[in-house]
């Protein structure tokens, strides 16, 4: 099974330190010992769950030959130490619950970690629409006070843009902002579509987002 540390809450840090050696160091010697390759993967998994792609990258950086790496990956999948479907499901749950990340950005994050497209879609589609809407509304409500007193149009753009950077679909973001402003007696004005939404709708991650 996976360690208790949730995916998305750690980096490669100590698990990959020295993977490529310091500048000017000797070239890596090819690793042909399966036990060495296994230890590299277990060290990575001790820090946090990893995808198949991430473990393959870790072994490649350490010089594990392809045949040995492939065998280790197959073995780890057989015993459940690699489970990209479980990784994707946990990633969506953790990142949405703890960080309020929307489905577009969640999908991009999983793709960046080498998760296959069908597994990404299954994990993201498992996020209930009502849950995503409630999270988006909570994010907007926390920002309302900071935008109080601003003209309606720029206020709406700021709130909608915030949701865009979090990875929320355009239609959902506009609906949520409209609902939040309506509670203060304001109607959402006509605003231009933020560039973030154009990127989201194309399946790309907005630059500079967190």
C-alpha positions in Angstrom: 0.0 0.0 0.0 0.9 3.7 -0.1 2.6 5.6 2.7 0.4 7.9 4.8 1.8 11.1 3.2 -0.8 12.4 0.8 0.2 12.8 -2.9 0.9 16.4 -3.8 2.3 17.3 -0.4 6.0 16.5 -1.1 8.6 17.1 -3.8 11.5 15.0 -5.2 13.8 16.6 -2.6 15.7 14.0 -0.6 14.3 11.0 -2.5 16.1 12.2 -5.7 19.0 14.1 -4.3 22.1 13.0 -6.1 20.1 11.4 -8.9 22.2 13.0 -11.6 25.3 13.9 -9.5 26.8 17.2 -9.0 28.4 19.2 -11.8 31.8 17.8 -12.8 31.2 14.4 -11.1 32.0 11.1 -12.8 29.4 9.7 -15.2 26.9 7.3 -13.7 27.8 3.6 -13.9 24.9 1.6 -15.4 23.0 -0.2 -12.7 22.2 -3.8 -13.6 21.5 -5.2 -10.1 17.7 -5.5 -9.6 18.1 -5.0 -5.9 19.7 -1.6 -6.4 16.9 -0.6 -8.7 14.3 -1.9 -6.2 15.9 0.1 -3.5 15.8 3.3 -5.6 12.0 2.8 -6.1 11.4 2.0 -2.4 13.3 5.1 -1.4 11.0 7.2 -3.6 7.9 5.5 -2.2 9.0 6.1 1.3 8.5 9.8 0.7 5.2 9.8 -1.0 3.2 7.8 -3.5 4.6 7.8 -7.1 3.3 7.1 -10.5 4.8 4.5 -12.8 6.3 7.3 -14.9 7.9 9.0 -11.9 9.6 5.8 -10.7 10.8 5.1 -14.2 12.3 8.6 -14.3 14.0 8.1 -11.0 15.6 4.9 -12.1 16.7 6.3 -15.4 18.4 9.3 -13.7 20.3 6.9 -11.5 21.5 4.9 -14.4 19.3 1.7 -14.1 19.4 -0.1 -17.4 16.0 -0.3 -19.2 15.5 -4.1 -19.0 16.0 -4.0 -15.2 13.8 -0.9 -14.7 11.0 -2.5 -16.8 11.1 -5.7 -14.7 11.0 -3.7 -11.5 8.0 -1.6 -12.6 6.1 -4.7 -13.7 6.8 -6.4 -10.3 5.8 -3.3 -8.4 2.5 -3.1 -10.3 1.8 -6.8 -9.7 2.2 -6.3 -5.9 0.3 -3.0 -5.8 3.2 -0.7 -5.0 2.4 1.1 -8.3 -1.2 1.9 -8.9 -1.7 4.9 -11.1 -5.5 4.7 -10.8 -5.3 4.9 -7.0 -2.7 7.6 -7.3 -4.9 9.7 -9.5 -8.0 9.3 -7.3 -6.0 10.2 -4.2 -4.5 13.2 -6.0 -7.9 14.6 -7.0 -9.3 14.1 -3.5 -6.3 15.6 -1.7 -5.7 18.6 -4.0 -9.3 19.5 -4.3 -10.1 19.2 -0.6 -6.9 20.8 0.8 -6.1 23.3 -1.9 -9.4 23.9 -3.7 -7.9 23.0 -7.1 -10.5 22.6 -9.9 -10.8 19.8 -12.4 -8.9 21.5 -15.3 -5.8 22.0 -13.3 -6.1 18.6 -11.6 -6.1 16.9 -15.0 -3.0 18.9 -16.0 -1.2 18.0 -12.8 -1.8 14.3 -13.3 -0.8 14.4 -16.9 2.5 16.1 -15.9 3.1 13.2 -13.6 2.7 10.7 -16.4 -0.7 9.4 -15.6 -2.5 7.9 -18.7 -5.3 9.9 -20.2 -8.0 7.4 -19.4 -7.0 7.3 -15.8 -6.9 11.1 -15.6 -10.4 11.4 -17.0 -11.8 8.7 -14.6 -10.3 10.4 -11.6 -11.4 13.9 -12.5 -14.8 12.8 -13.6 -15.3 11.2 -10.2 -15.2 14.6 -8.6 -18.9 15.5 -8.1 -20.0 18.7 -9.8 -21.9 19.8 -6.7 -18.7 19.3 -4.6 -16.6 21.3 -7.1 -19.2 24.1 -7.2 -19.4 24.3 -3.4 -15.6 24.5 -3.2 -15.5 27.3 -5.8 -18.2 29.2 -4.0 -16.3 28.9 -0.7 -13.2 30.3 -2.4 -15.1 33.2 -3.8 -16.8 34.0 -0.5 -13.4 34.1 1.2 -12.3 36.8 -1.3 -15.4 38.9 -1.3 -14.3 41.1 1.6 -11.0 41.8 -0.1 -12.8 43.2 -3.1 -15.5 45.1 -1.3 -16.0 48.6 -2.6 -14.5 48.0 -6.0 -16.5 48.7 -9.1 -18.6 45.7 -10.1 -16.9 44.8 -13.4 -13.2 44.7 -12.2 -14.4 43.0 -9.0 -16.1 40.2 -11.0 -13.0 39.8 -13.2 -10.8 39.4 -10.2 -13.0 36.7 -8.7 -13.5 34.9 -12.0 -9.8 35.1 -12.8 -9.0 33.6 -9.3 -11.1 30.6 -10.1 -9.6 30.3 -13.6 -6.1 30.1 -12.0 -7.4 27.4 -9.7 -8.6 25.4 -12.7 -12.3 25.8 -12.6 -14.4 25.6 -15.9 -15.5 28.9 -17.2 -19.3 28.3 -16.9 -19.0 27.2 -13.3 -16.8 30.1 -12.4 -19.2 32.7 -13.8 -22.2 31.0 -12.2 -20.5 30.9 -8.8 -19.3 34.6 -8.9 -22.8 35.6 -10.1 -24.3 33.8 -7.1 -21.9 35.3 -4.6 -22.3 38.9 -5.9 -26.1 38.5 -5.9 -26.0 37.9 -2.1 -24.6 41.4 -1.9 -27.2 42.9 -4.1 -25.0 43.1 -7.2 -25.6 41.4 -10.6 -22.7 40.0 -12.5 -21.9 42.5 -15.3 -20.8 41.5 -18.8 -17.1 41.0 -18.7 -14.5 39.8 -21.2 -13.4 36.2 -21.0 -10.1 36.1 -19.0 -7.2 34.7 -20.9 -7.0 32.0 -18.2 -10.3 30.5 -19.4 -9.1 30.4 -23.0 -6.2 28.3 -21.8 -8.4 26.1 -19.7 -10.9 25.4 -22.4 -8.0 24.3 -24.6 -6.9 21.9 -21.9 -3.8 23.9 -21.0 -2.7 25.1 -17.6 -2.5 28.9 -17.1 1.0 30.2 -16.7 2.0 31.3 -13.2 -0.8 29.4 -11.5 -0.3 27.5 -8.2 
